[in-house]
Amino acid sequence: MAGSEDLQYPIGRFRWSADGGSEARRKWVGEIANMPQEFRSAVAGLTDEQFDTPYRPGGWTVRQLVHHVPESHMNAYLRLKWALTEEQPAIKSYDEARWAELPEARSGPVEPSLRLLDALHERWVTAWNGLSDSEWRRTLRHPEIGSMSVEHLAALYAWHGRHHVAHIRALRKRSGWGE
């Protein structure tokens, strides 16, 4: 059985290095572009019972993850827009754990959230691909992280998508659910 750190961070914790550049940006945007399909693939064929299974002891259910990812990425999309249109905006954080306990996240159908993820990422990738070098360096102020560049935001959310896809794939493997 995997350790709790492995179950919580199956691809490791996010590590930011300011060594981005155009090649790293293309990689992150490519991962963001592919993420909705990777996510759909990870949950394909799951039953309601499987969707209601926690991905780790004490963790969210797969259903909660499916609802969390577009909510989180929608917040990040708005943060990008603010960073591009305001001077170092202070962004608002939100209580992800409480959002995950709301009725539609605990028991709602997953397909609307999967469609939202598809549409959101289509718009988001278009926005990322249109940025100039100076726009990649624009910053926002995150209440928990501090100053954060648009480049940092891209790296974080590319990781975030891989992180949650890995949660689901690891659960499927441990549970013998196939893929």
N, C-alpha and C positions, 0 to 999 in steps of 0.2 A: 504494500500500500504506500502511496506517495505521502510525503510529509505535508504538514499543513501549509508551509510556505510554497511548496510545489503545487498544491491544489489551488491556493489563492493566486499565485503568480506563475502559471505554467510556462510562460515565455520569459520570466524574470520581471523584475520591477523596471519601470520606465527610468531611463537614464538620459538626461539631456546633456548634449555636448554642442557647444556653439560652432562646431565645425561643419555646418550645413553646406551651403553652396548649391549650384544648379543641379548637379548630379544627385545629391541627397534629396533635394526638393522634388525632382522628377520621381524618385523612388517613393517618397512619402505620398505624393499625389496619386501615383499608380496604385499604391496599396489602398488608399481611400477610395479610388474608383472601383477597385475589385471587391471591396469589403462587402457590399450588399449581396453579391453573388456567393461569396465565401460563407456569409452568414446563412443565406437560404440553404446552401448545400449542407451546412452543419446541422440544421434543424429538419431537413427533409425527411419525411416519413415518420416523424415522432408522433406518438399517441398523446391524448390529453393527459394521461397518467405520467408519461415521460416528461411532458412540458411542465408538469407540476412537481417534478423531482428537483431537489436542490443540487446544484453542480458540485457542492462540497458540504460537509457538515457545518451547519450554521450559516450557510451561504444562501443566496437567492435561488429561486427556482429558474429553470430554463425559460419559463414564460416571463418571469420578471426581467431576465436578461434581455429577452427579445423586445420588451417594452422600454427597458432602460437605454439601450444603445441609441435608438433614434432620438430619444429625449435628450441624452447627453450630447449627441452630435448636432442636434438642432440648437442647443445652447452654444456650442462651439461655432457653428455657422454664424449665429448672431454676433458672437464675440469678434469673429473675423470682420464682419461688416462694420461694427463699431470701430475697430482698430483702423480700418481703412478710411473712415469718414470723420473721425474725431481725433483730437490730439491726446494721446495716451489716456483713453477712457478708463475709468474705474468700472469694472464689470461686477455684476452681482453673481454670487455663488448660489447654489440651491442645495437643499437637503435631499440628496439622492436616496438615502435609506427610507425617508418618509414618503418620497414619491413612489418608491417601489412597493409600499404598503397600501397605496390607494387602490380602490376596488378594480379599476380597469387594468392595473398592472398585476394584481394578484390573480384575476380570473378572466380577464378579457381575451377575446380571440386574438391570435398573433398576426393574422394576415394583414390587418390594417397597419400595424407597426412595420411589417416587412415592406409594404407598399410605400409607406412614409420614408423608410430608409432608402429605398430605390430612388424616389423623387428627390429627396433631400441631397443625396450624394451626387446625383446628376447636376443639380444646381451648384453644389459646393465645388465640385471638380471644375466646372466652368469658371467659377470665381478664382480658384487657385491658379488655373492655367492662364488667366489674364493678368497676373500680377507682374509688375516691374520689379527690378532688383531693390529699388528704394521702398516699395510697398512690402516686400518680404521682411524688411528691417523695421517696419513700424511696430509700435509696442502698445500693450494695454497693461493695466494694473489689475492683477488677480488678488483677491483678498487673502488667499492662503499661500500663493506662490510668490507674489510680488510682481515686479516688472517682467513681462513676457513678450517676446517678439512673435510676429506672425509665423516666422519660420519654426519657432519652438512649438507653437500651436499645431502646426502641420505634423511635426514629428510626434507630438503627444497623441494626437487623434489617429494617426496611422498605427501607433502602438496599441491604443485603446481598442480599436477594432480587432486586431490580431489577438489581443489579450482575451477578449470575450469569445471569439471563435474558438480559441484554444480551450477555454473552460468547457464548452459544449462538446468538442471533439474528445477531450480527455474523459469526460463523464460517459460518453457513448462507448469509448474503449473499455473503461473500467466496468461498465455495466453489461458489456457484451451486446450492445444494441446495433452494432454494425454501422456502416455509413455509406 
